[in-house]
Amino acid sequence: MIAVTVNGTAHRFEQALNCQQLLERLNLAGKRVALERNGEIVPRSRLGAEALADGDQIEIVIAVGGG
């Protein structure tokens, strides 16, 4: 089990995840987002390779269009 904090809210998962899997679990897959892990931006090309660790601090920003 791992515990991570996403935008200030604690989340627990039964097994280790990568950043892409986290976005899928949070129903954010396919949306235009920026993800920061422990203060560092994770490039979109690395989301599937960047494994989360217990205690990670994640910030996710969702791009919103409009006019």
N, C-alpha and C positions, 0 to 999 in steps of 0.2 A: 504494500500500500504506500502511496506517496501523497503528500499534502502540498499543495501550492496555493498561493494567493493570487487571484486574478482581479485586477482593478479594486483591490481592497477587500475582496470577499474570499474567505477560505473555501477551498474545494479539496475533496479527497477522492482518489481514484484507486481501484483495486490493483491495477498494474501500471507499470511505467508507460509513459506516453511521449511522443515527440510533439513538437509545436503544431504540426498539421493535424494530428489526431486530437489535440486539445481544441483546436478551432472546430473540428467536426463535432466533438462532444458538446460544445457550446452553441451549436447550430450557426456557426459563422463561416463555414466552408463556402467558398465561392464568392464571398463578399470582399469588397476592397477594404482591407484592414492593414494596420501596421502593428507589429507585435514587438514588444521590448521585454527581454528576459534579463533580470538582475541589472538593469540600467543600460543594457546594450541592445540596439536594434538588431533583430534577426532578419536578414534579407529573405525576400519571398522564395528565392531559389534554394534556401537552406532550411525552410520550415520542416520538411520531411526528414531531414538528417539531424536536426537539433533536438536532442533528447532532454526531457525535463528531469530535474532532480528534486528530491524531497526538500521542501523549504524554499523553492524558487519563488521569486516575486515577479509576476507577469503583469504587464500593462498592455491593454489592447485598445486601439483607437480605430473606430469605424468611420470611413469616409462617407459623407452624406452630400449628395448633390442637390441642387435646387437653384432657385433664382428669385 
